[in-house]
Amino acid sequence: MSRIGITCRNLAENLREGPRPRAPRIRVISHTCECRETTYELCAAAGQGFVRRTDRVKRTIRETAWTLTATARRIFQQILRGEAR
């Protein structure tokens, strides 16, 4: 057992459960058109922001790191302008 009380088995079990939400509610501030295969959402929660990317073909949802809301807004604008993916 490690110093923080997590065994390798417990760690593996926690990883299989999937990500846990960092906040009970997430607000979508802005989003791209739902008619596309890939959509982007600018989200905010707990005083921070992030961008969520949903790929309907691959059935995946990815999120950027949680950061200052202003930084997340800049990333979202860069995506809309085609400067970031």
PyMOL Python script that loads the backbone (N, CA, C, O; Angstrom):
from pymol import cmd

cmd.read_pdbstr("""\
ATOM      1  N   MET A   1       0.844  -1.181   0.000  1.00  0.00           N
ATOM      2  CA  MET A   1       0.000   0.000   0.000  1.00  0.00           C
ATOM      3  C   MET A   1       0.889   1.244   0.000  1.00  0.00           C
ATOM      4  O   MET A   1       1.910   1.290   0.687  1.00  0.00           O
ATOM      5  N   SER A   2       0.496   2.229  -0.763  1.00  0.00           N
ATOM      6  CA  SER A   2       1.291   3.451  -0.849  1.00  0.00           C
ATOM      7  C   SER A   2       1.031   4.353   0.351  1.00  0.00           C
ATOM      8  O   SER A   2       0.168   4.068   1.182  1.00  0.00           O
ATOM      9  N   ARG A   3       1.771   5.419   0.428  1.00  0.00           N
ATOM     10  CA  ARG A   3       1.616   6.351   1.543  1.00  0.00           C
ATOM     11  C   ARG A   3       0.253   7.023   1.550  1.00  0.00           C
ATOM     12  O   ARG A   3      -0.221   7.427   2.612  1.00  0.00           O
ATOM     13  N   ILE A   4      -0.394   7.156   0.385  1.00  0.00           N
ATOM     14  CA  ILE A   4      -1.695   7.826   0.349  1.00  0.00           C
ATOM     15  C   ILE A   4      -2.857   6.846   0.490  1.00  0.00           C
ATOM     16  O   ILE A   4      -4.016   7.248   0.392  1.00  0.00           O
ATOM     17  N   GLY A   5      -2.559   5.554   0.722  1.00  0.00           N
ATOM     18  CA  GLY A   5      -3.589   4.584   1.011  1.00  0.00           C
ATOM     19  C   GLY A   5      -4.289   3.994  -0.204  1.00  0.00           C
ATOM     20  O   GLY A   5      -5.392   3.462  -0.077  1.00  0.00           O
ATOM     21  N   ILE A   6      -3.680   4.076  -1.368  1.00  0.00           N
ATOM     22  CA  ILE A   6      -4.275   3.504  -2.575  1.00  0.00           C
ATOM     23  C   ILE A   6      -3.389   2.372  -3.058  1.00  0.00           C
ATOM     24  O   ILE A   6      -2.206   2.571  -3.335  1.00  0.00           O
ATOM     25  N   THR A   7      -3.959   1.196  -3.156  1.00  0.00           N
ATOM     26  CA  THR A   7      -3.205   0.071  -3.686  1.00  0.00           C
ATOM     27  C   THR A   7      -3.308   0.099  -5.202  1.00  0.00           C
ATOM     28  O   THR A   7      -4.132   0.824  -5.759  1.00  0.00           O
ATOM     29  N   CYS A   8      -2.476  -0.689  -5.868  1.00  0.00           N
ATOM     30  CA  CYS A   8      -2.543  -0.764  -7.331  1.00  0.00           C
ATOM     31  C   CYS A   8      -3.907  -1.276  -7.773  1.00  0.00           C
ATOM     32  O   CYS A   8      -4.444  -0.803  -8.774  1.00  0.00           O
ATOM     33  N   ARG A   9      -4.473  -2.225  -7.054  1.00  0.00           N
ATOM     34  CA  ARG A   9      -5.779  -2.768  -7.411  1.00  0.00           C
ATOM     35  C   ARG A   9      -6.854  -1.679  -7.295  1.00  0.00           C
ATOM     36  O   ARG A   9      -7.681  -1.539  -8.197  1.00  0.00           O
ATOM     37  N   ASN A  10      -6.855  -0.910  -6.208  1.00  0.00           N
ATOM     38  CA  ASN A  10      -7.845   0.162  -6.049  1.00  0.00           C
ATOM     39  C   ASN A  10      -7.703   1.205  -7.138  1.00  0.00           C
ATOM     40  O   ASN A  10      -8.705   1.707  -7.649  1.00  0.00           O
ATOM     41  N   LEU A  11      -6.478   1.538  -7.501  1.00  0.00           N
ATOM     42  CA  LEU A  11      -6.238   2.516  -8.551  1.00  0.00           C
ATOM     43  C   LEU A  11      -6.810   2.016  -9.871  1.00  0.00           C
ATOM     44  O   LEU A  11      -7.470   2.771 -10.584  1.00  0.00           O
ATOM     45  N   ALA A  12      -6.564   0.751 -10.203  1.00  0.00           N
ATOM     46  CA  ALA A  12      -7.091   0.185 -11.449  1.00  0.00           C
ATOM     47  C   ALA A  12      -8.614   0.181 -11.445  1.00  0.00           C
ATOM     48  O   ALA A  12      -9.226   0.454 -12.478  1.00  0.00           O
ATOM     49  N   GLU A  13      -9.232  -0.118 -10.323  1.00  0.00           N
ATOM     50  CA  GLU A  13     -10.694  -0.117 -10.238  1.00  0.00           C
ATOM     51  C   GLU A  13     -11.238   1.295 -10.432  1.00  0.00           C
ATOM     52  O   GLU A  13     -12.252   1.476 -11.106  1.00  0.00           O
ATOM     53  N   ASN A  14     -10.588   2.282  -9.860  1.00  0.00           N
ATOM     54  CA  ASN A  14     -11.031   3.667 -10.006  1.00  0.00           C
ATOM     55  C   ASN A  14     -10.895   4.145 -11.442  1.00  0.00           C
ATOM     56  O   ASN A  14     -11.739   4.895 -11.930  1.00  0.00           O
ATOM     57  N   LEU A  15      -9.833   3.714 -12.123  1.00  0.00           N
ATOM     58  CA  LEU A  15      -9.643   4.139 -13.503  1.00  0.00           C
ATOM     59  C   LEU A  15     -10.706   3.535 -14.415  1.00  0.00           C
ATOM     60  O   LEU A  15     -11.121   4.177 -15.380  1.00  0.00           O
ATOM     61  N   ARG A  16     -11.147   2.332 -14.134  1.00  0.00           N
ATOM     62  CA  ARG A  16     -12.162   1.693 -14.970  1.00  0.00           C
ATOM     63  C   ARG A  16     -13.520   2.356 -14.831  1.00  0.00           C
ATOM     64  O   ARG A  16     -14.331   2.298 -15.755  1.00  0.00           O
ATOM     65  N   GLU A  17     -13.778   2.977 -13.709  1.00  0.00           N
ATOM     66  CA  GLU A  17     -15.069   3.626 -13.494  1.00  0.00           C
ATOM     67  C   GLU A  17     -15.280   4.818 -14.411  1.00  0.00           C
ATOM     68  O   GLU A  17     -16.418   5.248 -14.603  1.00  0.00           O
ATOM     69  N   GLY A  18     -14.242   5.347 -14.965  1.00  0.00           N
ATOM     70  CA  GLY A  18     -14.358   6.507 -15.839  1.00  0.00           C
ATOM     71  C   GLY A  18     -14.216   7.796 -15.066  1.00  0.00           C
ATOM     72  O   GLY A  18     -14.124   7.795 -13.838  1.00  0.00           O
ATOM     73  N   PRO A  19     -14.198   8.900 -15.798  1.00  0.00           N
ATOM     74  CA  PRO A  19     -14.005  10.190 -15.139  1.00  0.00           C
ATOM     75  C   PRO A  19     -15.209  10.561 -14.285  1.00  0.00           C
ATOM     76  O   PRO A  19     -16.353  10.258 -14.623  1.00  0.00           O
ATOM     77  N   ARG A  20     -14.930  11.201 -13.208  1.00  0.00           N
ATOM     78  CA  ARG A  20     -15.997  11.712 -12.344  1.00  0.00           C
ATOM     79  C   ARG A  20     -16.164  13.189 -12.630  1.00  0.00           C
ATOM     80  O   ARG A  20     -15.176  13.887 -12.858  1.00  0.00           O
ATOM     81  N   PRO A  21     -17.388  13.679 -12.624  1.00  0.00           N
ATOM     82  CA  PRO A  21     -17.581  15.109 -12.892  1.00  0.00           C
ATOM     83  C   PRO A  21     -16.921  15.964 -11.809  1.00  0.00           C
ATOM     84  O   PRO A  21     -16.965  15.639 -10.623  1.00  0.00           O
ATOM     85  N   ARG A  22     -16.325  17.038 -12.240  1.00  0.00           N
ATOM     86  CA  ARG A  22     -15.650  17.925 -11.295  1.00  0.00           C
ATOM     87  C   ARG A  22     -16.617  18.869 -10.614  1.00  0.00           C
ATOM     88  O   ARG A  22     -16.307  19.431  -9.564  1.00  0.00           O
ATOM     89  N   ALA A  23     -17.787  19.045 -11.205  1.00  0.00           N
ATOM     90  CA  ALA A  23     -18.784  19.954 -10.650  1.00  0.00           C
ATOM     91  C   ALA A  23     -20.164  19.329 -10.861  1.00  0.00           C
ATOM     92  O   ALA A  23     -20.375  18.608 -11.836  1.00  0.00           O
ATOM     93  N   PRO A  24     -21.099  19.599  -9.955  1.00  0.00           N
ATOM     94  CA  PRO A  24     -22.431  19.000 -10.109  1.00  0.00           C
ATOM     95  C   PRO A  24     -23.194  19.529 -11.321  1.00  0.00           C
ATOM     96  O   PRO A  24     -24.031  18.823 -11.884  1.00  0.00           O
ATOM     97  N   ARG A  25     -22.914  20.753 -11.718  1.00  0.00           N
ATOM     98  CA  ARG A  25     -23.586  21.347 -12.881  1.00  0.00           C
ATOM     99  C   ARG A  25     -22.556  21.991 -13.796  1.00  0.00           C
ATOM    100  O   ARG A  25     -21.639  22.677 -13.344  1.00  0.00           O
ATOM    101  N   ILE A  26     -22.725  21.758 -15.077  1.00  0.00           N
ATOM    102  CA  ILE A  26     -21.854  22.374 -16.083  1.00  0.00           C
ATOM    103  C   ILE A  26     -22.743  23.188 -17.011  1.00  0.00           C
ATOM    104  O   ILE A  26     -23.729  22.681 -17.547  1.00  0.00           O
ATOM    105  N   ARG A  27     -22.388  24.446 -17.195  1.00  0.00           N
ATOM    106  CA  ARG A  27     -23.174  25.355 -18.039  1.00  0.00           C
ATOM    107  C   ARG A  27     -22.506  25.483 -19.403  1.00  0.00           C
ATOM    108  O   ARG A  27     -21.309  25.757 -19.494  1.00  0.00           O
ATOM    109  N   VAL A  28     -23.289  25.283 -20.462  1.00  0.00           N
ATOM    110  CA  VAL A  28     -22.783  25.485 -21.819  1.00  0.00           C
ATOM    111  C   VAL A  28     -22.991  26.958 -22.170  1.00  0.00           C
ATOM    112  O   VAL A  28     -24.124  27.436 -22.233  1.00  0.00           O
ATOM    113  N   ILE A  29     -21.897  27.662 -22.396  1.00  0.00           N
ATOM    114  CA  ILE A  29     -21.950  29.088 -22.693  1.00  0.00           C
ATOM    115  C   ILE A  29     -22.211  29.319 -24.175  1.00  0.00           C
ATOM    116  O   ILE A  29     -23.005  30.183 -24.549  1.00  0.00           O
ATOM    117  N   SER A  30     -21.535  28.537 -25.015  1.00  0.00           N
ATOM    118  CA  SER A  30     -21.671  28.681 -26.459  1.00  0.00           C
ATOM    119  C   SER A  30     -21.394  27.326 -27.096  1.00  0.00           C
ATOM    120  O   SER A  30     -20.748  26.471 -26.491  1.00  0.00           O
ATOM    121  N   HIS A  31     -21.882  27.134 -28.312  1.00  0.00           N
ATOM    122  CA  HIS A  31     -21.653  25.862 -28.991  1.00  0.00           C
ATOM    123  C   HIS A  31     -21.704  26.052 -30.492  1.00  0.00           C
ATOM    124  O   HIS A  31     -22.245  27.036 -30.995  1.00  0.00           O
ATOM    125  N   THR A  32     -21.129  25.088 -31.197  1.00  0.00           N
ATOM    126  CA  THR A  32     -21.189  25.103 -32.661  1.00  0.00           C
ATOM    127  C   THR A  32     -22.470  24.401 -33.097  1.00  0.00           C
ATOM    128  O   THR A  32     -23.205  23.860 -32.270  1.00  0.00           O
ATOM    129  N   CYS A  33     -22.726  24.415 -34.380  1.00  0.00           N
ATOM    130  CA  CYS A  33     -23.961  23.864 -34.940  1.00  0.00           C
ATOM    131  C   CYS A  33     -24.063  22.357 -34.683  1.00  0.00           C
ATOM    132  O   CYS A  33     -23.100  21.618 -34.890  1.00  0.00           O
ATOM    133  N   GLU A  34     -25.215  21.921 -34.240  1.00  0.00           N
ATOM    134  CA  GLU A  34     -25.463  20.506 -33.963  1.00  0.00           C
ATOM    135  C   GLU A  34     -25.560  19.662 -35.225  1.00  0.00           C
ATOM    136  O   GLU A  34     -25.572  18.434 -35.138  1.00  0.00           O
ATOM    137  N   CYS A  35     -25.628  20.284 -36.392  1.00  0.00           N
ATOM    138  CA  CYS A  35     -25.775  19.543 -37.645  1.00  0.00           C
ATOM    139  C   CYS A  35     -24.458  18.924 -38.112  1.00  0.00           C
ATOM    140  O   CYS A  35     -24.456  18.118 -39.042  1.00  0.00           O
ATOM    141  N   ARG A  36     -23.363  19.279 -37.494  1.00  0.00           N
ATOM    142  CA  ARG A  36     -22.042  18.772 -37.886  1.00  0.00           C
ATOM    143  C   ARG A  36     -21.725  17.445 -37.196  1.00  0.00           C
ATOM    144  O   ARG A  36     -22.299  17.117 -36.158  1.00  0.00           O
ATOM    145  N   GLU A  37     -20.807  16.696 -37.787  1.00  0.00           N
ATOM    146  CA  GLU A  37     -20.364  15.444 -37.163  1.00  0.00           C
ATOM    147  C   GLU A  37     -19.607  15.708 -35.868  1.00  0.00           C
ATOM    148  O   GLU A  37     -19.714  14.947 -34.906  1.00  0.00           O
ATOM    149  N   THR A  38     -18.839  16.797 -35.856  1.00  0.00           N
ATOM    150  CA  THR A  38     -18.069  17.174 -34.676  1.00  0.00           C
ATOM    151  C   THR A  38     -18.589  18.509 -34.167  1.00  0.00           C
ATOM    152  O   THR A  38     -18.661  19.485 -34.914  1.00  0.00           O
ATOM    153  N   THR A  39     -18.950  18.543 -32.890  1.00  0.00           N
ATOM    154  CA  THR A  39     -19.435  19.784 -32.288  1.00  0.00           C
ATOM    155  C   THR A  39     -18.498  20.190 -31.154  1.00  0.00           C
ATOM    156  O   THR A  39     -17.828  19.356 -30.546  1.00  0.00           O
ATOM    157  N   TYR A  40     -18.472  21.484 -30.889  1.00  0.00           N
ATOM    158  CA  TYR A  40     -17.675  22.034 -29.812  1.00  0.00           C
ATOM    159  C   TYR A  40     -18.574  22.835 -28.893  1.00  0.00           C
ATOM    160  O   TYR A  40     -19.484  23.529 -29.347  1.00  0.00           O
ATOM    161  N   GLU A  41     -18.314  22.733 -27.589  1.00  0.00           N
ATOM    162  CA  GLU A  41     -19.068  23.496 -26.600  1.00  0.00           C
ATOM    163  C   GLU A  41     -18.101  24.211 -25.678  1.00  0.00           C
ATOM    164  O   GLU A  41     -17.137  23.619 -25.192  1.00  0.00           O
ATOM    165  N   LEU A  42     -18.363  25.477 -25.441  1.00  0.00           N
ATOM    166  CA  LEU A  42     -17.632  26.236 -24.433  1.00  0.00           C
ATOM    167  C   LEU A  42     -18.409  26.076 -23.137  1.00  0.00           C
ATOM    168  O   LEU A  42     -19.562  26.497 -23.046  1.00  0.00           O
ATOM    169  N   CYS A  43     -17.786  25.473 -22.139  1.00  0.00           N
ATOM    170  CA  CYS A  43     -18.471  25.135 -20.894  1.00  0.00           C
ATOM    171  C   CYS A  43     -17.828  25.857 -19.714  1.00  0.00           C
ATOM    172  O   CYS A  43     -16.649  26.207 -19.743  1.00  0.00           O
ATOM    173  N   ALA A  44     -18.639  26.069 -18.672  1.00  0.00           N
ATOM    174  CA  ALA A  44     -18.133  26.693 -17.455  1.00  0.00           C
ATOM    175  C   ALA A  44     -18.745  26.001 -16.250  1.00  0.00           C
ATOM    176  O   ALA A  44     -19.904  25.586 -16.266  1.00  0.00           O
ATOM    177  N   ALA A  45     -17.938  25.890 -15.209  1.00  0.00           N
ATOM    178  CA  ALA A  45     -18.395  25.311 -13.947  1.00  0.00           C
ATOM    179  C   ALA A  45     -17.393  25.651 -12.859  1.00  0.00           C
ATOM    180  O   ALA A  45     -16.187  25.686 -13.102  1.00  0.00           O
ATOM    181  N   ALA A  46     -17.886  25.894 -11.684  1.00  0.00           N
ATOM    182  CA  ALA A  46     -17.025  26.129 -10.519  1.00  0.00           C
ATOM    183  C   ALA A  46     -15.980  27.213 -10.766  1.00  0.00           C
ATOM    184  O   ALA A  46     -14.854  27.110 -10.278  1.00  0.00           O
ATOM    185  N   GLY A  47     -16.338  28.242 -11.511  1.00  0.00           N
ATOM    186  CA  GLY A  47     -15.420  29.351 -11.764  1.00  0.00           C
ATOM    187  C   GLY A  47     -14.350  29.071 -12.796  1.00  0.00           C
ATOM    188  O   GLY A  47     -13.442  29.883 -12.977  1.00  0.00           O
ATOM    189  N   GLN A  48     -14.435  27.944 -13.475  1.00  0.00           N
ATOM    190  CA  GLN A  48     -13.458  27.612 -14.500  1.00  0.00           C
ATOM    191  C   GLN A  48     -14.161  27.280 -15.800  1.00  0.00           C
ATOM    192  O   GLN A  48     -15.377  27.091 -15.826  1.00  0.00           O
ATOM    193  N   GLY A  49     -13.393  27.208 -16.883  1.00  0.00           N
ATOM    194  CA  GLY A  49     -13.971  26.926 -18.183  1.00  0.00           C
ATOM    195  C   GLY A  49     -13.173  25.864 -18.919  1.00  0.00           C
ATOM    196  O   GLY A  49     -12.012  25.605 -18.604  1.00  0.00           O
ATOM    197  N   PHE A  50     -13.820  25.254 -19.909  1.00  0.00           N
ATOM    198  CA  PHE A  50     -13.170  24.258 -20.749  1.00  0.00           C
ATOM    199  C   PHE A  50     -13.957  24.109 -22.039  1.00  0.00           C
ATOM    200  O   PHE A  50     -15.099  24.559 -22.135  1.00  0.00           O
ATOM    201  N   VAL A  51     -13.348  23.481 -23.022  1.00  0.00           N
ATOM    202  CA  VAL A  51     -14.015  23.231 -24.295  1.00  0.00           C
ATOM    203  C   VAL A  51     -14.235  21.729 -24.423  1.00  0.00           C
ATOM    204  O   VAL A  51     -13.319  20.932 -24.221  1.00  0.00           O
ATOM    205  N   ARG A  52     -15.459  21.360 -24.759  1.00  0.00           N
ATOM    206  CA  ARG A  52     -15.813  19.950 -24.945  1.00  0.00           C
ATOM    207  C   ARG A  52     -15.991  19.689 -26.434  1.00  0.00           C
ATOM    208  O   ARG A  52     -16.681  20.438 -27.125  1.00  0.00           O
ATOM    209  N   ARG A  53     -15.362  18.617 -26.928  1.00  0.00           N
ATOM    210  CA  ARG A  53     -15.448  18.224 -28.340  1.00  0.00           C
ATOM    211  C   ARG A  53     -16.186  16.897 -28.418  1.00  0.00           C
ATOM    212  O   ARG A  53     -15.777  15.921 -27.790  1.00  0.00           O
ATOM    213  N   THR A  54     -17.273  16.856 -29.187  1.00  0.00           N
ATOM    214  CA  THR A  54     -18.053  15.633 -29.355  1.00  0.00           C
ATOM    215  C   THR A  54     -17.974  15.191 -30.806  1.00  0.00           C
ATOM    216  O   THR A  54     -18.341  15.938 -31.712  1.00  0.00           O
ATOM    217  N   ASP A  55     -17.497  13.980 -31.019  1.00  0.00           N
ATOM    218  CA  ASP A  55     -17.418  13.399 -32.355  1.00  0.00           C
ATOM    219  C   ASP A  55     -18.497  12.331 -32.447  1.00  0.00           C
ATOM    220  O   ASP A  55     -18.395  11.281 -31.812  1.00  0.00           O
ATOM    221  N   ARG A  56     -19.529  12.598 -33.237  1.00  0.00           N
ATOM    222  CA  ARG A  56     -20.656  11.673 -33.326  1.00  0.00           C
ATOM    223  C   ARG A  56     -20.323  10.415 -34.124  1.00  0.00           C
ATOM    224  O   ARG A  56     -20.922   9.365 -33.893  1.00  0.00           O
ATOM    225  N   VAL A  57     -19.382  10.505 -35.056  1.00  0.00           N
ATOM    226  CA  VAL A  57     -19.011   9.343 -35.862  1.00  0.00           C
ATOM    227  C   VAL A  57     -18.229   8.343 -35.008  1.00  0.00           C
ATOM    228  O   VAL A  57     -18.550   7.155 -34.983  1.00  0.00           O
ATOM    229  N   LYS A  58     -17.199   8.833 -34.308  1.00  0.00           N
ATOM    230  CA  LYS A  58     -16.380   7.970 -33.452  1.00  0.00           C
ATOM    231  C   LYS A  58     -17.014   7.726 -32.082  1.00  0.00           C
ATOM    232  O   LYS A  58     -16.559   6.875 -31.319  1.00  0.00           O
ATOM    233  N   ARG A  59     -18.070   8.484 -31.783  1.00  0.00           N
ATOM    234  CA  ARG A  59     -18.765   8.390 -30.491  1.00  0.00           C
ATOM    235  C   ARG A  59     -17.820   8.664 -29.327  1.00  0.00           C
ATOM    236  O   ARG A  59     -17.767   7.911 -28.354  1.00  0.00           O
ATOM    237  N   THR A  60     -17.074   9.764 -29.451  1.00  0.00           N
ATOM    238  CA  THR A  60     -16.150  10.149 -28.393  1.00  0.00           C
ATOM    239  C   THR A  60     -16.454  11.561 -27.924  1.00  0.00           C
ATOM    240  O   THR A  60     -16.940  12.399 -28.683  1.00  0.00           O
ATOM    241  N   ILE A  61     -16.159  11.801 -26.666  1.00  0.00           N
ATOM    242  CA  ILE A  61     -16.267  13.133 -26.077  1.00  0.00           C
ATOM    243  C   ILE A  61     -14.935  13.426 -25.404  1.00  0.00           C
ATOM    244  O   ILE A  61     -14.475  12.659 -24.559  1.00  0.00           O
ATOM    245  N   ARG A  62     -14.320  14.538 -25.784  1.00  0.00           N
ATOM    246  CA  ARG A  62     -13.040  14.936 -25.204  1.00  0.00           C
ATOM    247  C   ARG A  62     -13.196  16.339 -24.642  1.00  0.00           C
ATOM    248  O   ARG A  62     -14.000  17.129 -25.137  1.00  0.00           O
ATOM    249  N   GLU A  63     -12.434  16.641 -23.618  1.00  0.00           N
ATOM    250  CA  GLU A  63     -12.468  17.968 -23.010  1.00  0.00           C
ATOM    251  C   GLU A  63     -11.052  18.495 -22.846  1.00  0.00           C
ATOM    252  O   GLU A  63     -10.116  17.737 -22.595  1.00  0.00           O
ATOM    253  N   THR A  64     -10.912  19.812 -22.992  1.00  0.00           N
ATOM    254  CA  THR A  64      -9.633  20.441 -22.695  1.00  0.00           C
ATOM    255  C   THR A  64      -9.445  20.457 -21.184  1.00  0.00           C
ATOM    256  O   THR A  64     -10.368  20.145 -20.432  1.00  0.00           O
ATOM    257  N   ALA A  65      -8.274  20.813 -20.758  1.00  0.00           N
ATOM    258  CA  ALA A  65      -8.036  20.976 -19.327  1.00  0.00           C
ATOM    259  C   ALA A  65      -8.893  22.123 -18.806  1.00  0.00           C
ATOM    260  O   ALA A  65      -9.153  23.088 -19.526  1.00  0.00           O
ATOM    261  N   TRP A  66      -9.326  22.018 -17.570  1.00  0.00           N
ATOM    262  CA  TRP A  66     -10.085  23.106 -16.953  1.00  0.00           C
ATOM    263  C   TRP A  66      -9.112  24.241 -16.668  1.00  0.00           C
ATOM    264  O   TRP A  66      -8.014  24.020 -16.156  1.00  0.00           O
ATOM    265  N   THR A  67      -9.521  25.441 -17.002  1.00  0.00           N
ATOM    266  CA  THR A  67      -8.633  26.594 -16.885  1.00  0.00           C
ATOM    267  C   THR A  67      -9.482  27.829 -16.582  1.00  0.00           C
ATOM    268  O   THR A  67     -10.685  27.720 -16.346  1.00  0.00           O
ATOM    269  N   LEU A  68      -8.862  28.981 -16.591  1.00  0.00           N
ATOM    270  CA  LEU A  68      -9.621  30.217 -16.427  1.00  0.00           C
ATOM    271  C   LEU A  68     -10.646  30.327 -17.552  1.00  0.00           C
ATOM    272  O   LEU A  68     -10.369  29.940 -18.687  1.00  0.00           O
ATOM    273  N   THR A  69     -11.803  30.841 -17.245  1.00  0.00           N
ATOM    274  CA  THR A  69     -12.862  30.956 -18.247  1.00  0.00           C
ATOM    275  C   THR A  69     -12.405  31.801 -19.435  1.00  0.00           C
ATOM    276  O   THR A  69     -12.743  31.487 -20.577  1.00  0.00           O
ATOM    277  N   ALA A  70     -11.651  32.858 -19.188  1.00  0.00           N
ATOM    278  CA  ALA A  70     -11.157  33.712 -20.278  1.00  0.00           C
ATOM    279  C   ALA A  70     -10.244  32.922 -21.216  1.00  0.00           C
ATOM    280  O   ALA A  70     -10.294  33.111 -22.431  1.00  0.00           O
ATOM    281  N   THR A  71      -9.423  32.051 -20.670  1.00  0.00           N
ATOM    282  CA  THR A  71      -8.545  31.222 -21.497  1.00  0.00           C
ATOM    283  C   THR A  71      -9.364  30.241 -22.319  1.00  0.00           C
ATOM    284  O   THR A  71      -9.080  30.037 -23.500  1.00  0.00           O
ATOM    285  N   ALA A  72     -10.374  29.632 -21.713  1.00  0.00           N
ATOM    286  CA  ALA A  72     -11.248  28.704 -22.439  1.00  0.00           C
ATOM    287  C   ALA A  72     -11.982  29.426 -23.570  1.00  0.00           C
ATOM    288  O   ALA A  72     -12.170  28.862 -24.648  1.00  0.00           O
ATOM    289  N   ARG A  73     -12.396  30.670 -23.326  1.00  0.00           N
ATOM    290  CA  ARG A  73     -13.053  31.455 -24.384  1.00  0.00           C
ATOM    291  C   ARG A  73     -12.098  31.694 -25.561  1.00  0.00           C
ATOM    292  O   ARG A  73     -12.507  31.605 -26.719  1.00  0.00           O
ATOM    293  N   ARG A  74     -10.827  31.996 -25.264  1.00  0.00           N
ATOM    294  CA  ARG A  74      -9.845  32.210 -26.326  1.00  0.00           C
ATOM    295  C   ARG A  74      -9.642  30.932 -27.136  1.00  0.00           C
ATOM    296  O   ARG A  74      -9.561  30.981 -28.363  1.00  0.00           O
ATOM    297  N   ILE A  75      -9.559  29.793 -26.458  1.00  0.00           N
ATOM    298  CA  ILE A  75      -9.394  28.518 -27.163  1.00  0.00           C
ATOM    299  C   ILE A  75     -10.597  28.261 -28.057  1.00  0.00           C
ATOM    300  O   ILE A  75     -10.439  27.841 -29.203  1.00  0.00           O
ATOM    301  N   PHE A  76     -11.800  28.507 -27.543  1.00  0.00           N
ATOM    302  CA  PHE A  76     -13.022  28.294 -28.316  1.00  0.00           C
ATOM    303  C   PHE A  76     -13.037  29.192 -29.557  1.00  0.00           C
ATOM    304  O   PHE A  76     -13.413  28.748 -30.641  1.00  0.00           O
ATOM    305  N   GLN A  77     -12.630  30.445 -29.396  1.00  0.00           N
ATOM    306  CA  GLN A  77     -12.571  31.376 -30.540  1.00  0.00           C
ATOM    307  C   GLN A  77     -11.541  30.907 -31.566  1.00  0.00           C
ATOM    308  O   GLN A  77     -11.772  31.018 -32.770  1.00  0.00           O
ATOM    309  N   GLN A  78     -10.416  30.389 -31.101  1.00  0.00           N
ATOM    310  CA  GLN A  78      -9.402  29.868 -32.023  1.00  0.00           C
ATOM    311  C   GLN A  78      -9.949  28.679 -32.810  1.00  0.00           C
ATOM    312  O   GLN A  78      -9.659  28.537 -33.998  1.00  0.00           O
ATOM    313  N   ILE A  79     -10.725  27.837 -32.167  1.00  0.00           N
ATOM    314  CA  ILE A  79     -11.355  26.710 -32.871  1.00  0.00           C
ATOM    315  C   ILE A  79     -12.305  27.224 -33.932  1.00  0.00           C
ATOM    316  O   ILE A  79     -12.297  26.730 -35.059  1.00  0.00           O
ATOM    317  N   LEU A  80     -13.125  28.210 -33.593  1.00  0.00           N
ATOM    318  CA  LEU A  80     -14.090  28.752 -34.545  1.00  0.00           C
ATOM    319  C   LEU A  80     -13.407  29.403 -35.754  1.00  0.00           C
ATOM    320  O   LEU A  80     -13.926  29.353 -36.869  1.00  0.00           O
ATOM    321  N   ARG A  81     -12.227  30.018 -35.518  1.00  0.00           N
ATOM    322  CA  ARG A  81     -11.481  30.653 -36.608  1.00  0.00           C
ATOM    323  C   ARG A  81     -10.619  29.674 -37.382  1.00  0.00           C
ATOM    324  O   ARG A  81     -10.004  30.053 -38.379  1.00  0.00           O
ATOM    325  N   GLY A  82     -10.561  28.428 -36.946  1.00  0.00           N
ATOM    326  CA  GLY A  82      -9.741  27.430 -37.615  1.00  0.00           C
ATOM    327  C   GLY A  82      -8.274  27.485 -37.241  1.00  0.00           C
ATOM    328  O   GLY A  82      -7.439  26.910 -37.940  1.00  0.00           O
ATOM    329  N   GLU A  83      -7.945  28.157 -36.167  1.00  0.00           N
ATOM    330  CA  GLU A  83      -6.558  28.292 -35.734  1.00  0.00           C
ATOM    331  C   GLU A  83      -6.139  27.172 -34.787  1.00  0.00           C
ATOM    332  O   GLU A  83      -4.952  27.012 -34.505  1.00  0.00           O
ATOM    333  N   ALA A  84      -7.099  26.399 -34.295  1.00  0.00           N
ATOM    334  CA  ALA A  84      -6.822  25.287 -33.396  1.00  0.00           C
ATOM    335  C   ALA A  84      -7.793  24.168 -33.706  1.00  0.00           C
ATOM    336  O   ALA A  84      -8.860  24.402 -34.273  1.00  0.00           O
ATOM    337  N   ARG A  85      -7.421  22.944 -33.333  1.00  0.00           N
ATOM    338  CA  ARG A  85      -8.320  21.800 -33.542  1.00  0.00           C
ATOM    339  C   ARG A  85      -8.566  21.092 -32.248  1.00  0.00           C
ATOM    340  O   ARG A  85      -9.297  20.102 -32.215  1.00  0.00           O
TER     341      ARG A  85
END
""", "prot")
cmd.dss("prot")
cmd.show_as("cartoon", "prot")
cmd.util.cbc("prot")
cmd.orient("prot")
